[in-house]
Amino acid sequence: MKERHVPSQALSPPSRPIKEFLFQFSCFSRCVIVSVKMATSASASLSKTIKQQYMELPQGDKVQAMYIWVDGTGEGLRCKTRTLDFEPKSIKELPEWNFDGSSTYQAEGSNSDMYLIPAAMFRDPFRKDPNKLVLCEVQKYNRKPAETNLRIKCSKLMEMVADQHPWFGMEQEYTILGTDGHPFGWPSNGFPGPQGPYYCGVGADKAYGRDIVEAHYRACLYAGVNICGTNAEVMPAQWEFQIGLCEGIDMGDHLWVARFILHRVCEDFGVVASFDPKPIPGNWNGAGCHTNFSTKEMREEDGLKAIEDAIEKLGKRHEYHIRAYDPKGGLDNARRLTGRHETSNIHEFSAGVANRGASIRIPRSVGQEKRGYFEDRRPSANCDPYSVTEALIRTCLLNEEGEEPTDY
């Protein structure tokens, strides 16, 4: 092969205009790569304007009721819609329904009929009034509760302690992902800058996905979900919303419906909401569902003593609570509760004032006022709120001991 001589001018640095062009082209190429690889669902590209033409059609005197339930995973939500001839004013007016449990990990195909029992009703922020969202309990063919129907037992215990007026507030963290599982807004072949500027951050380089957060917030308010706030979290593309104050069984009802609404909002935007407790391994914060709890006695004068008594009881049942605080009996939380990234160690119980590295945190204001509430920081983001609130009631109010729940 002949040796080829390249003219010296071809090896000289590019001129300034060429430099600028190369830089702009490089930036454009990177943007294109990110937009292609940050996968969104195909349905997100469908015309919402065309859909709206149909959504504005009158529906006469009919009402659409979307029935929602927890599937056999204990984490996933399912839904389907039926037509009613009237607008229901209370949960008692809603009919029972059924579904194929063999397709939701809840039954065998040979005996698959499951019953949907309406339990809580909300306004539908997607179809709007007079349409409804209906959260349901699930019963098996023999009318016994399905394995992941944790509401029925929780409701019974809440009735047993109703005179103590248990209040809850749960801080639901989640991560926005593309349909390819990659965190929304992250570089396709790398990582964003280290944690620090993102918590409660403002700006396109700090807050990833605020449109989804705002849409979810407003939809929850419309639905009647008791949402009380939201903020960007420590890891980019991670957010939190807070549900509460809720008394008794309402805590679980409102959080599950808030999760459903978030999934539906993300569906419209073509992305995914993940409640995985540790979606990205390494030096990134996990996702929890910190649970704030108080009773009438704790909120009254000198209620700090009741708070300290409750914390002492919790310390004696640490392993029981760890099992109750994620749907896999603690296996999911083991990835998150490492003693780093604002978490306690899963194997140790701890408590302290204003300590975000403890199992239980007493807010500084509560320590000063000697009354109020405490925060259990152990529940995972994918916890079942019925399981978490039930565990707190059993230990703190029903004075249960040991590593197994009492059967009432």
Phi, psi and chi 1 to 4 in degrees:
 res  aa     phi    psi   chi1   chi2   chi3   chi4
   1 MET       -  133.0 -171.2  173.6 -176.1      -
   2 LYS   -67.9  138.6  -98.8 -170.5  178.1  179.8
   3 GLU   -71.2  136.3 -175.3  177.4   -9.0      -
   4 ARG  -113.1  129.9 -172.6  178.6  176.0 -164.3
   5 HIS   -97.9  125.9  -65.8  -79.9      -      -
   6 VAL   -94.6  130.7 -179.2      -      -      -
   7 PRO   -57.4  145.1  -21.9   30.3      -      -
   8 SER   -61.6  -33.3   59.7      -      -      -
   9 GLN   -65.6  -23.9   62.3  -95.2   29.2      -
  10 ALA   -70.5  -21.3      -      -      -      -
  11 LEU   -94.0   -4.5  -59.1  175.7      -      -
  12 SER   -74.4  154.1   61.5      -      -      -
  13 PRO   -58.4  146.6  -19.8   31.5      -      -
  14 PRO   -65.6  152.2   21.5  -30.8      -      -
  15 SER   -67.9  168.6   64.1      -      -      -
  16 ARG   -59.6  -45.6 -175.0  175.0  176.4 -176.7
  17 PRO   -59.4  -39.4  -23.2   33.6      -      -
  18 ILE   -67.6  -39.3  -66.1  174.5      -      -
  19 LYS   -57.3  -46.9  -82.3 -177.0  178.0  177.6
  20 GLU   -63.1  -40.4  -69.3  176.3   -8.7      -
  21 PHE   -63.6  -44.4  168.6   77.9      -      -
  22 LEU   -62.8  -40.3  -70.1  173.3      -      -
  23 PHE   -63.5  -46.2  173.4   75.5      -      -
  24 GLN   -64.1  -41.5  -68.7  170.3    0.2      -
  25 PHE   -64.3  -40.8  178.5   77.2      -      -
  26 SER   -60.9  -45.7  173.1      -      -      -
  27 CYS   -62.9  -43.2  -70.4      -      -      -
  28 PHE   -62.1  -43.2  173.0   75.0      -      -
  29 SER   -61.1  -43.4  -61.3      -      -      -
  30 ARG   -62.8  -40.9  -75.4 -161.3  -64.2  -89.9
  31 CYS   -61.7  -42.9  -70.4      -      -      -
  32 VAL   -62.6  -44.1  169.5      -      -      -
  33 ILE   -60.0  -45.1  -70.4  170.0      -      -
  34 VAL   -62.6  -44.0  168.2      -      -      -
  35 SER   -66.1  -33.6   65.3      -      -      -
  36 VAL   -72.7  -43.8  168.6      -      -      -
  37 LYS   -82.0  -21.1  -68.8 -165.7  174.3 -179.0
  38 MET   -81.6   83.5 -168.3  170.4  -65.3      -
  39 ALA   -68.1  133.7      -      -      -      -
  40 THR  -116.9  161.2   56.0      -      -      -
  41 SER   -69.1  153.6   69.4      -      -      -
  42 ALA   -62.1  -34.0      -      -      -      -
  43 SER   -66.0  -22.5   61.9      -      -      -
  44 ALA   -67.0  -24.3      -      -      -      -
  45 SER   -85.8   -8.5   62.4      -      -      -
  46 LEU   -67.1  148.1  -63.7  175.9      -      -
  47 SER   -70.5  115.3  172.2      -      -      -
  48 LYS   -74.0  -23.1  -56.0  -61.4 -173.1 -114.8
  49 THR   -67.4  -43.3  -56.8      -      -      -
  50 ILE   -64.0  -43.8  -66.0  175.3      -      -
  51 LYS   -58.3  -40.4  173.5 -168.8  170.7 -173.9
  52 GLN   -62.8  -30.2 -168.4   57.9   31.3      -
  53 GLN   -57.5  -39.2  -65.5  178.8   24.5      -
  54 TYR   -78.9  -35.9  -62.6   98.6      -      -
  55 MET   -66.6  -21.5  -62.9  -55.3  -68.6      -
  56 GLU   -86.8   -5.1  -69.9  173.0   -5.4      -
  57 LEU   -66.6  142.5  -67.6  172.7      -      -
  58 PRO   -65.9  146.2   22.1  -31.8      -      -
  59 GLN  -110.6   15.3   59.1 -173.7   74.9      -
  60 GLY    63.7 -141.1      -      -      -      -
  61 ASP   -98.3   16.8   57.4   -2.6      -      -
  62 LYS   -90.9  156.6  -55.0  -65.8 -175.7 -179.2
  63 VAL  -130.3  135.5  170.1      -      -      -
  64 GLN   -95.3  125.6  -68.8  173.6  -78.5      -
  65 ALA  -116.4  116.2      -      -      -      -
  66 MET   -92.9  113.9 -179.6  173.3  -76.4      -
  67 TYR   -86.9  130.7  -78.1   42.5      -      -
  68 ILE  -122.4  139.6  -55.4  161.8      -      -
  69 TRP  -150.8  160.9   70.0   96.2      -      -
  70 VAL   -84.9  131.0 -179.3      -      -      -
  71 ASP   -85.6 -170.9   70.1   15.9      -      -
  72 GLY   -70.8  -10.8      -      -      -      -
  73 THR   -77.5  -18.5   66.0      -      -      -
  74 GLY    79.6   -0.8      -      -      -      -
  75 GLU  -125.6  -40.0  -59.6  177.7   61.1      -
  76 GLY   -76.2  153.1      -      -      -      -
  77 LEU  -115.7  143.3  -73.6  163.6      -      -
  78 ARG  -123.2  161.1  -53.1  -65.9  179.3  114.2
  79 CYS  -156.6  154.7   65.5      -      -      -
  80 LYS  -156.8  161.0   64.4  176.5 -170.4  172.1
  81 THR  -118.6  142.8  -58.4      -      -      -
  82 ARG  -129.5  159.3   68.7 -178.9  -59.2  161.5
  83 THR   -97.3  133.8  -57.9      -      -      -
  84 LEU  -111.5  152.1  -57.7  175.9      -      -
  85 ASP   -88.9    4.3  -65.4  -32.7      -      -
  86 PHE  -153.4  163.2   61.9   95.9      -      -
  87 GLU   -91.2  114.5 -180.0 -179.7   -2.3      -
  88 PRO   -68.8  138.1   24.6  -32.0      -      -
  89 LYS  -101.7  -17.7  -57.5  -59.9 -177.7 -175.5
  90 SER  -146.3  164.0   71.8      -      -      -
  91 ILE   -64.4  -27.3 -159.9   70.6      -      -
  92 LYS   -67.8  -21.1  -66.1  179.1 -179.4  178.3
  93 GLU   -82.3  -10.4  -63.3  179.3   15.4      -
  94 LEU   -85.9  133.9  -71.2  161.9      -      -
  95 PRO   -76.4  152.8   27.6  -33.5      -      -
  96 GLU   -68.4  162.3  -67.1 -176.8    5.8      -
  97 TRP  -144.1 -174.5 -153.3    7.2      -      -
  98 ASN  -145.7  169.2   56.4   68.1      -      -
  99 PHE  -157.0  171.9   68.4   95.2      -      -
 100 ASP   -87.8  101.4  170.5   19.0      -      -
 101 GLY   -71.2  -17.0      -      -      -      -
 102 SER   -70.3  -16.9   68.2      -      -      -
 103 SER  -100.5    3.9  -61.3      -      -      -
 104 THR  -127.4   18.9   61.1      -      -      -
 105 TYR    64.8   31.5  -44.9  114.5      -      -
 106 GLN  -124.7   -2.7  -70.7  170.9  -64.4      -
 107 ALA  -163.5  163.9      -      -      -      -
 108 GLU   -84.4  153.0  -63.9  -67.3  -27.0      -
 109 GLY   -62.8  -27.2      -      -      -      -
 110 SER   -76.1  -14.5   59.0      -      -      -
 111 ASN  -151.8   71.5 -167.8    7.9      -      -
 112 SER  -102.7   -7.9   64.5      -      -      -
 113 ASP   -68.3  127.6  -79.6    0.3      -      -
 114 MET  -123.0  152.1  -50.9  -76.3  -75.6      -
 115 TYR  -103.0  138.8  -64.6  100.3      -      -
 116 LEU  -103.4  118.7  -67.9  172.3      -      -
 117 ILE  -109.2  108.7  -45.9  -59.5      -      -
 118 PRO   -55.1  133.7  -27.5   36.9      -      -
 119 ALA  -125.0  -31.9      -      -      -      -
 120 ALA  -152.5  145.3      -      -      -      -
 121 MET  -126.5  140.4 -177.4  170.6   64.7      -
 122 PHE  -137.4  160.3  -63.0   81.9      -      -
 123 ARG   -69.2  149.1  -62.7  168.8   70.6 -165.8
 124 ASP   -93.2  109.6 -172.6  -22.8      -      -
 125 PRO   -77.4   -7.6   29.5  -34.2      -      -
 126 PHE   -95.0  -43.6  -54.3  102.6      -      -
 127 ARG   -95.8  -17.6  -66.8  165.1  172.0  152.3
 128 LYS    68.9  172.3  -58.8 -178.3 -178.3  176.9
 129 ASP   -57.0  144.4  -70.4  -22.4      -      -
 130 PRO   -93.0   18.3   35.7  -36.4      -      -
 131 ASN   -77.5  158.7  -56.8  -59.0      -      -
 132 LYS  -130.9  151.7  -54.1  -63.1 -179.9 -173.7
 133 LEU  -102.7  133.9  -59.2  179.7      -      -
 134 VAL  -127.0  109.2 -177.7      -      -      -
 135 LEU   -80.2  131.7 -177.9   65.6      -      -
 136 CYS  -122.4  150.2  -61.1      -      -      -
 137 GLU   -86.3  157.9  -70.0 -174.2    9.7      -
 138 VAL  -117.0  130.5  176.3      -      -      -
 139 GLN  -117.9  148.7  -68.7 -178.3   -2.5      -
 140 LYS   -80.0  179.6  -63.4 -172.4  -76.8 -169.3
 141 TYR   -58.0  -29.1   71.0   95.2      -      -
 142 ASN   -93.9   12.1   56.4    6.8      -      -
 143 ARG    72.3   12.9  -69.8  -67.4 -179.1  170.8
 144 LYS   -89.8  151.1  -69.0 -176.0  177.8 -179.9
 145 PRO   -63.8  141.5   19.1  -30.0      -      -
 146 ALA   -63.6  158.1      -      -      -      -
 147 GLU   -57.9  -33.9  -76.5   72.4   13.6      -
 148 THR   -96.3   10.0   53.8      -      -      -
 149 ASN   -86.3   81.6  176.6    6.4      -      -
 150 LEU   -87.0   -6.0  -56.1 -174.1      -      -
 151 ARG   -68.2  -39.3 -174.2 -174.9 -171.3  -83.2
 152 ILE   -62.7  -42.4 -170.4  165.4      -      -
 153 LYS   -72.7  -39.3 -170.0  175.4  -68.1 -176.2
 154 CYS   -61.1  -42.2 -180.0      -      -      -
 155 SER   -62.0  -39.9 -179.3      -      -      -
 156 LYS   -62.7  -43.4  178.8 -179.1  177.9 -179.3
 157 LEU   -68.8  -36.0  -66.7 -178.4      -      -
 158 MET   -63.4  -36.1  -68.5  -60.6  177.5      -
 159 GLU   -66.5  -34.0  -69.5  174.0    3.5      -
 160 MET   -65.8  -28.1  -68.7  171.3   61.3      -
 161 VAL  -115.7   21.5  -62.0      -      -      -
 162 ALA   -58.4  -31.7      -      -      -      -
 163 ASP   -69.9  -14.2   59.8  -28.4      -      -
 164 GLN   -94.3   -1.9  -59.3 -172.2   54.9      -
 165 HIS    47.0   66.3  -61.2  -75.6      -      -
 166 PRO   -71.7  125.3   26.3  -33.3      -      -
 167 TRP  -108.0  143.3  -71.2   -0.6      -      -
 168 PHE  -133.2  153.1  -59.8   93.6      -      -
 169 GLY  -144.6  127.8      -      -      -      -
 170 MET  -119.4  133.6  -61.6 -175.2   79.1      -
 171 GLU  -102.1   99.0  -54.6  166.7   22.4      -
 172 GLN   -88.2  110.4  176.8   68.2   70.9      -
 173 GLU   -92.2  149.1  -66.1  176.7  -24.8      -
 174 TYR  -155.9  164.9   63.6   96.1      -      -
 175 THR  -124.4  133.9  -51.7      -      -      -
 176 ILE   -88.4  125.1  -58.0  173.7      -      -
 177 LEU  -121.4  155.8  -52.6  175.5      -      -
 178 GLY   -74.4  169.3      -      -      -      -
 179 THR   -67.6  -11.7   54.0      -      -      -
 180 ASP   -88.5    2.7   57.7   -2.4      -      -
 181 GLY    85.6    1.0      -      -      -      -
 182 HIS   -86.9  135.9 -165.1   68.0      -      -
 183 PRO   -56.5  136.0  -26.4   35.4      -      -
 184 PHE   -60.8  128.0 -178.6   79.7      -      -
 185 GLY    86.4   -7.9      -      -      -      -
 186 TRP   -76.8  149.6  -75.9   35.5      -      -
 187 PRO   -56.0  142.7  -22.4   32.3      -      -
 188 SER   -67.4  -28.9   57.8      -      -      -
 189 ASN  -123.0   34.1  -65.8  -49.3      -      -
 190 GLY  -173.8 -152.3      -      -      -      -
 191 PHE  -130.6  154.0  -62.1   90.9      -      -
 192 PRO   -73.3  179.6   27.1  -31.9      -      -
 193 GLY   -62.2  158.9      -      -      -      -
 194 PRO   -60.6  160.6   21.9  -32.7      -      -
 195 GLN   -60.1  148.4  -64.4 -177.7  155.0      -
 196 GLY   151.0  -55.7      -      -      -      -
 197 PRO   -89.5   -1.1   31.4  -35.1      -      -
 198 TYR   -92.0  -31.7  -52.0  106.8      -      -
 199 TYR   -61.0  120.6  173.3   69.9      -      -
 200 CYS    55.5   27.8  -63.1      -      -      -
 201 GLY   -74.5  160.3      -      -      -      -
 202 VAL  -132.0  134.6  178.4      -      -      -
 203 GLY   121.5  153.1      -      -      -      -
 204 ALA   -64.2  -24.2      -      -      -      -
 205 ASP   -91.7    2.5   58.4  -20.0      -      -
 206 LYS  -126.5  -34.9  -60.0  178.4 -177.1   68.6
 207 ALA  -109.7  109.8      -      -      -      -
 208 TYR  -103.5  106.8  -60.4    4.9      -      -
 209 GLY    99.0   27.8      -      -      -      -
 210 ARG   -61.2  -31.1 -167.9 -175.9  -63.6  -84.8
 211 ASP   -56.6  -40.2  -74.8   -8.5      -      -
 212 ILE   -64.5  -42.3  -67.2  162.9      -      -
 213 VAL   -62.6  -45.8  175.7      -      -      -
 214 GLU   -65.5  -41.9  -66.6  -65.8  -22.9      -
 215 ALA   -63.7  -41.9      -      -      -      -
 216 HIS   -64.8  -43.5  172.8 -108.9      -      -
 217 TYR   -58.3  -49.9 -158.4  152.0      -      -
 218 ARG   -66.9  -37.6 -171.5   60.7   61.1   89.2
 219 ALA   -64.1  -39.2      -      -      -      -
 220 CYS   -64.7  -42.5  -76.9      -      -      -
 221 LEU   -61.5  -42.9  -69.6  173.3      -      -
 222 TYR   -61.7  -42.6 -178.7   94.0      -      -
 223 ALA   -68.7  -22.0      -      -      -      -
 224 GLY    95.1   13.0      -      -      -      -
 225 VAL   -73.4  137.4  169.9      -      -      -
 226 ASN   -82.6   67.6 -161.5    6.6      -      -
 227 ILE   -87.2  133.7 -173.6  170.6      -      -
 228 CYS  -119.2    0.1   61.9      -      -      -
 229 GLY   171.4  172.9      -      -      -      -
 230 THR  -158.6  157.4 -170.9      -      -      -
 231 ASN  -162.6  156.7   59.1  -91.3      -      -
 232 ALA   -72.0  144.8      -      -      -      -
 233 GLU  -102.1 -174.7  -93.7  -57.9  -27.5      -
 234 VAL   -67.2  -40.4  176.8      -      -      -
 235 MET   -87.8  135.3 -172.0 -179.7   80.4      -
 236 PRO   -60.8  140.3   18.1  -29.2      -      -
 237 ALA    77.9    5.7      -      -      -      -
 238 GLN  -106.1  136.5 -173.3 -175.6   74.5      -
 239 TRP  -134.9  170.9  -65.8   81.6      -      -
 240 GLU  -142.0  141.2  172.9 -175.6  -61.0      -
 241 PHE  -126.8  152.2   61.8   87.4      -      -
 242 GLN  -114.0  133.7  -59.4   92.0   34.4      -
 243 ILE  -114.6  129.2  -59.0  -65.6      -      -
 244 GLY   142.6  176.5      -      -      -      -
 245 LEU   -69.6  140.4  -65.7  167.8      -      -
 246 CYS  -130.8  141.1  -68.4      -      -      -
 247 GLU  -103.8  132.7 -175.5  166.0  -22.3      -
 248 GLY    62.4 -134.9      -      -      -      -
 249 ILE   -66.0  -20.2 -161.7   64.6      -      -
 250 ASP   -58.8  -27.6  -75.5   -9.8      -      -
 251 MET   -59.7  -51.7 -176.9   66.1 -104.6      -
 252 GLY   -64.5  -41.0      -      -      -      -
 253 ASP   -60.0  -48.7  -68.0  -12.2      -      -
 254 HIS   -70.4  -36.0  -77.5 -115.1      -      -
 255 LEU   -70.0  -41.5 -176.2   54.8      -      -
 256 TRP   -62.8  -40.5  -88.2  120.0      -      -
 257 VAL   -69.9  -36.1  172.2      -      -      -
 258 ALA   -62.3  -39.4      -      -      -      -
 259 ARG   -64.0  -43.7  -73.0  174.9  175.3  176.3
 260 PHE   -58.9  -46.2  172.4   80.7      -      -
 261 ILE   -62.1  -39.5  -68.2  173.0      -      -
 262 LEU   -62.0  -45.0  177.8   62.2      -      -
 263 HIS   -59.3  -41.0  -75.4  -52.2      -      -
 264 ARG   -69.4  -39.1  -81.5  -74.2  -73.6  103.1
 265 VAL   -62.7  -46.1  167.6      -      -      -
 266 CYS   -62.2  -35.4  -74.7      -      -      -
 267 GLU   -58.5  -43.2 -177.5 -177.6  -41.6      -
 268 ASP   -65.2  -34.2  -76.7  -14.9      -      -
 269 PHE   -85.7   -7.9  -79.4   95.0      -      -
 270 GLY    82.3   18.0      -      -      -      -
 271 VAL  -122.1 -177.3  -65.0      -      -      -
 272 VAL  -126.8  136.6  176.4      -      -      -
 273 ALA   -95.6  120.9      -      -      -      -
 274 SER  -107.5  133.5  169.8      -      -      -
 275 PHE  -105.9   19.6  -62.6  111.1      -      -
 276 ASP   -61.4  133.0 -170.7  -75.3      -      -
 277 PRO   -67.2  -21.3  -18.0   30.5      -      -
 278 LYS  -145.6   75.4 -171.3   70.7  173.4  178.1
 279 PRO   -67.8  -29.9   23.9  -33.1      -      -
 280 ILE  -124.9  115.8  -54.1  -61.8      -      -
 281 PRO   -68.1  162.4   24.3  -32.0      -      -
 282 GLY   100.1 -152.4      -      -      -      -
 283 ASN   -84.7   55.7 -164.4   26.4      -      -
 284 TRP  -132.8  143.4  -57.7   97.2      -      -
 285 ASN   -64.0  146.1  -87.3   35.8      -      -
 286 GLY   -84.0 -169.2      -      -      -      -
 287 ALA  -126.9  125.6      -      -      -      -
 288 GLY  -120.4 -172.9      -      -      -      -
 289 CYS  -141.5   67.7 -166.3      -      -      -
 290 HIS   -53.6  134.0  -56.4  153.7      -      -
 291 THR  -118.5  119.6  -58.8      -      -      -
 292 ASN   -95.3  135.5  -57.7  -81.5      -      -
 293 PHE  -141.5  139.8  173.7   61.0      -      -
 294 SER  -154.3  160.8   72.4      -      -      -
 295 THR  -121.8  171.3   62.9      -      -      -
 296 LYS   -55.9  -42.1 -174.6  173.7 -177.3  -68.5
 297 GLU   -64.2  -39.2 -176.1 -178.7    8.4      -
 298 MET   -66.1  -31.0  -64.9  176.8 -170.7      -
 299 ARG   -84.6  -13.2  -62.2 -173.1  -67.3  -91.4
 300 GLU   -85.8  175.3  -68.8  175.7  -17.5      -
 301 GLU   -57.5  136.7 -169.1  171.9   -8.7      -
 302 ASP    61.0   28.5  -63.9  -36.8      -      -
 303 GLY   -70.4  -10.1      -      -      -      -
 304 LEU   -59.4  -32.4 -175.1   58.8      -      -
 305 LYS   -62.2  -43.8  176.3   64.9  167.2   59.4
 306 ALA   -65.0  -35.4      -      -      -      -
 307 ILE   -64.5  -46.1  -67.9  172.9      -      -
 308 GLU   -65.0  -37.0  -69.1  171.6  -18.3      -
 309 ASP   -63.9  -41.5  -70.9  -15.6      -      -
 310 ALA   -64.8  -40.8      -      -      -      -
 311 ILE   -65.2  -38.6  -67.8  172.4      -      -
 312 GLU   -61.6  -41.1 -176.0  176.8   -7.5      -
 313 LYS   -64.6  -40.8  -64.0  172.4 -173.2  175.7
 314 LEU   -63.2  -37.0  -70.6  169.1      -      -
 315 GLY   -62.4  -27.3      -      -      -      -
 316 LYS   -84.3  -10.1  -63.9  175.3 -179.4  177.2
 317 ARG  -126.3   35.9  -64.3 -169.3   92.6 -164.4
 318 HIS   -56.8  -47.4  179.2   60.4      -      -
 319 GLU   -64.8  -38.1  -69.8 -175.1    9.9      -
 320 TYR   -60.1  -44.3  162.3   69.6      -      -
 321 HIS   -69.1  -38.4  -78.5  -95.0      -      -
 322 ILE   -58.4  -41.8  -71.0  -63.3      -      -
 323 ARG   -65.8  -33.6  -68.2 -159.4  -51.0  -87.3
 324 ALA   -81.0  -13.7      -      -      -      -
 325 TYR   -96.4    2.9  -75.4   -0.4      -      -
 326 ASP  -149.5  154.8   86.2   47.8      -      -
 327 PRO   -68.5   -8.1   22.6  -32.2      -      -
 328 LYS  -109.6   24.6  -64.2 -178.9  178.2   64.1
 329 GLY    68.5   23.4      -      -      -      -
 330 GLY   109.7  -13.9      -      -      -      -
 331 LEU   -65.8  -39.0  -66.3  177.4      -      -
 332 ASP   -67.2  -42.7  -85.2  -11.3      -      -
 333 ASN   -68.8  -22.6 -118.2  -15.9      -      -
 334 ALA   -61.7  -28.9      -      -      -      -
 335 ARG   -75.0  -22.1  -65.4 -176.5  -76.3  120.5
 336 ARG  -100.8  -45.6  166.5 -179.8  162.8  -99.8
 337 LEU   -83.4   81.8  -64.0  179.3      -      -
 338 THR  -110.2   -4.9   61.2      -      -      -
 339 GLY    88.8   -1.3      -      -      -      -
 340 ARG  -118.8  169.3  -59.8 -179.5   63.6 -138.3
 341 HIS    55.7   48.9  -55.1  110.8      -      -
 342 GLU    63.3   37.0  -59.4 -178.4   48.0      -
 343 THR  -130.2  160.6   69.6      -      -      -
 344 SER   -88.2  171.8   58.8      -      -      -
 345 ASN   -83.1  133.9 -170.8  -62.1      -      -
 346 ILE   -61.3  -24.5 -165.9  170.0      -      -
 347 HIS   -90.9   -4.3  -58.3  -63.8      -      -
 348 GLU  -129.4  145.9  -59.3  170.0    0.1      -
 349 PHE  -103.5  137.2 -179.9   83.9      -      -
 350 SER  -149.6  158.9   57.0      -      -      -
 351 ALA  -149.6  150.2      -      -      -      -
 352 GLY  -172.0  162.2      -      -      -      -
 353 VAL   -79.9  125.1  175.0      -      -      -
 354 ALA    58.5   24.5      -      -      -      -
 355 ASN  -101.6  107.8 -176.0   -5.2      -      -
 356 ARG   -84.0    2.4  -76.7  179.7  162.9   77.3
 357 GLY  -103.4   13.4      -      -      -      -
 358 ALA  -105.8  161.4      -      -      -      -
 359 SER   -64.4  -45.1  -52.5      -      -      -
 360 ILE  -121.1  127.9  -54.8  -68.5      -      -
 361 ARG  -111.2  128.4 -179.5 -179.1   71.7   93.3
 362 ILE   -96.9  117.5  -60.4  176.2      -      -
 363 PRO   -57.3  146.4  -24.2   34.6      -      -
 364 ARG   -58.3  -38.8 -169.3  169.0  -60.5  -77.2
 365 SER   -62.3  -34.9   59.9      -      -      -
 366 VAL   -68.3  -41.4  172.6      -      -      -
 367 GLY   -61.6  -34.0      -      -      -      -
 368 GLN   -78.5  -39.5  -67.8  169.5  -14.8      -
 369 GLU   -86.9  -11.9  -63.5  172.4    9.9      -
 370 LYS    66.3   26.1  -50.1  -65.1 -176.1 -172.4
 371 ARG  -166.1  162.6   62.5  178.9  179.0  179.5
 372 GLY   137.2 -114.7      -      -      -      -
 373 TYR  -151.5  173.4   66.2   97.7      -      -
 374 PHE  -130.1  163.9   65.5   83.4      -      -
 375 GLU  -116.5  121.4  175.3 -167.6   49.5      -
 376 ASP   -91.7  113.5 -167.0  -28.3      -      -
 377 ARG   -94.1    6.6  -62.8  177.4   60.6   80.3
 378 ARG   -83.8  -32.9  -65.5  171.0  -67.5  174.7
 379 PRO   -56.4  139.7  -27.6   36.7      -      -
 380 SER   -81.2  162.8   64.1      -      -      -
 381 ALA   -61.5  -30.2      -      -      -      -
 382 ASN   -96.9   19.0   61.2  -16.8      -      -
 383 CYS   -63.8  159.3   69.3      -      -      -
 384 ASP   -91.6  116.8 -171.2  -42.6      -      -
 385 PRO   -60.8  -26.5   20.6  -32.4      -      -
 386 TYR   -65.5  -40.9  -61.4  128.4      -      -
 387 SER   -66.6  -41.9  179.0      -      -      -
 388 VAL   -66.1  -49.5  172.5      -      -      -
 389 THR   -68.8  -34.7   55.0      -      -      -
 390 GLU   -62.9  -43.5  176.2 -172.5  -37.3      -
 391 ALA   -61.4  -40.7      -      -      -      -
 392 LEU   -64.3  -40.6  -73.3  166.8      -      -
 393 ILE   -64.8  -45.5  -66.4  -61.0      -      -
 394 ARG   -58.8  -46.4  -73.8  179.8  177.3  -83.3
 395 THR   -79.5  -46.1  -59.7      -      -      -
 396 CYS   -83.6  -33.3  -61.1      -      -      -
 397 LEU  -110.7  -35.1  -58.4 -171.9      -      -
 398 LEU   -93.6   -1.1  -63.3  177.2      -      -
 399 ASN    57.1   35.4  -58.2  -45.2      -      -
 400 GLU   -70.2  151.0  -69.6 -173.6   15.8      -
 401 GLU  -130.0  168.4  -62.4  177.8  -10.6      -
 402 GLY    84.3 -179.9      -      -      -      -
 403 GLU   -99.1    4.3  -63.0  -54.4  -36.5      -
 404 GLU  -124.9  143.0  -62.9  -61.9  -30.9      -
 405 PRO   -70.9  150.2   26.2  -33.7      -      -
 406 THR   -81.9  141.1  -58.9      -      -      -
 407 ASP   -94.8  116.4 -172.6   14.9      -      -
 408 TYR   -96.6      -  -65.7   97.2      -      -
